[in-house]
Amino acid sequence: MFEFITDEEERGQVGIGTLIVFIAMVLVAAIAAGVLINTAGFLQSSAQETGEQSSSQVSDRLQEVVTTGTVGNEGTIEKVNVTVSQAPGSGEVDLSNATINWIGPSGTHTLTHENADESGWQFSTSIVKNTDGNNVVLNDPDDRFNIEFDLTATNGPGALGEGQTVTVKINTMSGATTTIRFTAPQSLDGKDAVEL
């Protein structure tokens, strides 16, 4: 007929209910911890990749060593050679993937390397000093390359006259930019080459 529940049985049922709630809380906490650990790992790898890209944009630059111009028969500068090296702390710089903005008296020109399959005015490179024989990749602090601009080439800006100023911006594949500014001397008479 009637069952009588003793105090001990009631405490047992309450204890089992508490245990079930506790196990459920532990499971939820474990799942949440797993999600947090995975998210933290993903964020860490994303932050590391972003940091490396940002570092490349700042450090993978070139450094100007010297800029010279070749004077033609007309008494104007027809060719410009910019000798470059790696900037301090720079990684490998592949000049065949670089783009150069030439900003001069005749306007702005965007150049690609002569090895690129592009049309228009292009720049070329030659080795001054290189440790591994590659004529487009600076990968050692001692490497020195000439970046050569033939101003009278097809689609070129034309020769530079006395006192004219040019800004050259070299953009590497990593996004780093090196800015070089030079001015032709006020007198080019009787000279074959000048330092700019």
Summary of the structure (lengths in Angstrom):
residues: 196
radius of gyration: 33.2
end to end distance: 112.6
largest distance: 128.1
contacts: 532
relative contact order: 0.17
helix: 29%
strand: 36%
